[in-house]
Amino acid sequence: MDRFRITCGSRRAAAAALILLVASCGGGGTGGTLPESVYAAKCASPRSGIDAATGKPYPDVPGTVDDEKKWLRAWTDDLYLWYREVPSVDPAAYATPAAYFAVLKTQAVTASGKPKDRFHFTYPTAEWEALSQSGVQAGYGAQWAVLSPAPPREVVVAYIEPGSPAAAAGLARGAQVLAVDGVDLANGTDVTTLNAGLFPSTSGESHSFSILDSGAAVSRTVVLSSANVVSHPVQDAGPVAGHPTVGYMLFNDHLATAEKALFDAITSLRTAGIADLVVDMRYNGGGYLVVASQLAYMLAGPTVTSGKAFEREAFNDKHPTTDPVTGEALTPFPFVGTTVGLSEPSGTPLPYLTLSRVFVLTGPDTCSASESVINGLRGVDFQVVQVGSTTCGKPYAFYPQDNCGTTYFSIEMQGQNAKGFGDYGDGFVPGGAGAAGVPGCQVADDFGHALGDPAEALLAAAVGYMATGTCPAASVAVGHALGAAHAPARGGIAPKSPWQTNRMFRR
């Protein structure tokens, strides 16, 4: 097993919600009493031929929309972690299975008032399979950070994918978007144009942007053409300038391709003789749990992790001892010390560092499998120092489940570390009190410096803490620092597609 999140439709719709302050898609359901197997693969529009992902014929047979809805309710009643809290509504009130699925979830909130289940979504199966394995999606290669989604809106570049259209156009971290296709981003009313330009749904689209580069006094016009961009999950691995024994690594996604990228990065850092390491996961929304486990092993090494549980999974009370998807007895998920074949041949021993602690840079986009790295290491008493802001709070996971060409993602389990802790639904808090408080410093994101620059606020705070054990005097709990060229920001989030913002198991 291993693990790898929002949809009211497409990736653009998810991101657009941040701009438009759209809350949700709606949906709902009432239950059937028969097992989900009775209704599985009974499809209103059955697929034919061979599934490229499995090499087997599609299991679909002719059925109805009602069959698909009955399957959803039965599947939810069996596997959903909070199945007792799912509302009972009439499925006929919802035109599509996806609309019905959208409300088959708890309406409860966390201690801070956030919805307990913020992670319920669907994806077209073919698109999901292509994206999750290859790390390729249509876009510019610019990860936007939405600092203010309501007027006056504010969007800046968080980071750039190497070799992408955005990189070719000279965009860099901190560049601020002023207008999209002639529409003023801050106060314009044509949000459809804004969303279409910021979040293209296909390759080959061209959109015009007015950009104010970080530190610049005058804006410039940039025309970006979307392409199928490859995500590079690990970037900038190496010693911090001026600190030869301190390593830095930007880790953005727990993709399948991250297995090889992390293998190479840790090998390089080990060769460089790194004694302290900063792992920058402030924009890492999650992905495969096995990749999180592999990273934790490479940070802590075999002496600390051998024979220990990285994470234990708890399903709902219908499945106390057995994984209901695989049929296997529930056993702790270990620290994985070898490759598993995601992007490196299976069975190769992983490199590891000889560290006594690790510094993790975090933000509100640090989610799911990324949080598992923190929690899993703390469970075996390996010191984690957290610098940045509170993480998203997702100690939950699921198996992606295809039915009739739609893959559904519904919370099925809660992860706990070796000490039994998994109650961080409101996130890990740097320097905070209580069980979800982690030693470290609350520091605002700094878009005025490049990631990996020793002057960047989070990295500078981490390096300073290494030397003194204290946080910088200017530490703050929330918000962002853009530098002199930009007005102060009010906090924000870097929207990613659902497949990049979860913690998932493979079958």
Buried (B, 14 or more C-beta within 10 A) or exposed (E): BBBBBBBBBBBBBBBBBBBBEBEEBEBBBBBBEEEBEEBBBBBBEBBEEEBEBEEEEBBBEEBEBBBBBBBBBBBBBBBBBBBEEBEEBEBEBBEBBBBBBBBBBBEEEBEEEBBBBBBBBBBBBBBBBBBBBBBBBBBBBBBBBBBBBEEEBBBBBBBBBEEBBBBBBEBBBBBBBBBBBEBBBBEBEEBEBBBBBBBBBEBEBEBEBBBBBBEEEEBBEBEBBBBEBBBBBBBBBBBBEEBEEBBBBBBBBBBBBBBBBBBBBBBBBBEBEBBBBBBBBBBBBBBBBBBBBBBBBBBBBEEBBEEBBBBBBBBBEEBEEEBBBEEEEBEBBBBBBEBBEBBBEEEEEBBBBEBEBBBBBBBBBBBBBBBBBBBBBBBBEBBBBBBBBBBBBBBBBBBBBBBBBBBBBBBBBBBBBBBEBBBBBBBBBBBBEEEBBBBBBBBBBBBBBBBBBBEBBBBBBBBBBBEEEEBBEEBBEEBBBBEEBBEEBBBBBBBBBBBBBBBBBBE
